[in-house]
Amino acid sequence: MRGAEQIDGGAGVEAVLRGLLVEVLGLAPQRVARFTIATELFGALPEFDSMAVASLLNGIEERLGVLIEDHDVEAEDFATFGRLVAFGERLALR
């Protein structure tokens, strides 16, 4: 199932996730643009709490046009930006 947004492979998923982090966490776009695969997220950014995770998951469902089931999500998926991108790519491939 694809959402209204066309996703262009991993780069498209990464761009969507960067946009969601700006929107959901209220971070500056320039800051999020500097995130690398090793940038720590959950537990490292005070803005990234459990409510932000829920909002991020809703945004991912909307933007990627996927349905996220409970068994799809692991805490490690939010540990770093790289893990978050891998999670998004995994979902987008369905």
N, C-alpha and C positions, 0 to 999 in steps of 0.2 A: 504494500500500500504506500503510495507516495503522496506527500502533502502538496500544497499549492506551490511551495518553493522548490525549484529544481536544485538538486544536490549534485555537484560535479565531483564525484569521488571523494577521497579523503580531504582534499583542500576545501571542498564545499562544506563538508561536515565541520571541519576546523573553523571555518569562517562563521558558520551558524553558532557554534559553541562559544566563540569569542564574543559574538553579538549578544548572546544570552547572558554571559557572565557580566557584561557591561550593564545590561538591562536589569537583571535580577539582583546583582550585588551592588549596583550603583557605583562601580569602579570607573575610573577614567579610561576611555578607549586606548589612550597611549600606553597606559599601564598594562592593560590586557594584551595589547599588541606585542609587548615584550615578553610575554609568557613563553617559556620553552617547555619541552616535554617533561623536564625535571621540576618545573615550578610546582611547589606544594600548594594545595588548595584547602581541602577540609581539614580543620585543626590548625592550619597555619594562617588563614585569613579570618579575622574576626567576623567579617561580613558573611562568611560561608558557614551558616549554621543549619540546623535540621529544617527550619522553615525555608531557607534558601534552596536546599536540596529538593524539597517538594515542588517549589516554584520552577526550579531548573528542569525537573523531570516533566512537568506539565508543558514547559516551553519546548523541550525536545520532542515530545509527542506531537505538538502542534506543528513545529517547523520541519520536522523530518517525516511527518505523516505516518508515525508508527504508534503502536500500542505497547506500552511497557508494562509487563507483568511483574509481580513481586519477585518471582524466581529469576528475572533478568538482571536484577540489581544486587550488587555487592558493595559493601562499604569501600573496598579498595578502588572501585571505579571512580571515586571522588578524591583519591589521595593526591594525585598530581594531574597537571593539565594533560600530559601524555596518556594517562590512564583514562581520563574523561574522553579524549578524542578517540581512543581505541573502543571505548564503550559506544560512543555515537556511531562510529563506523560499523561496528558489529550490528547495531540496530538498523542502520540504513541499508544493509545488505539483504535484509529479509524481504 
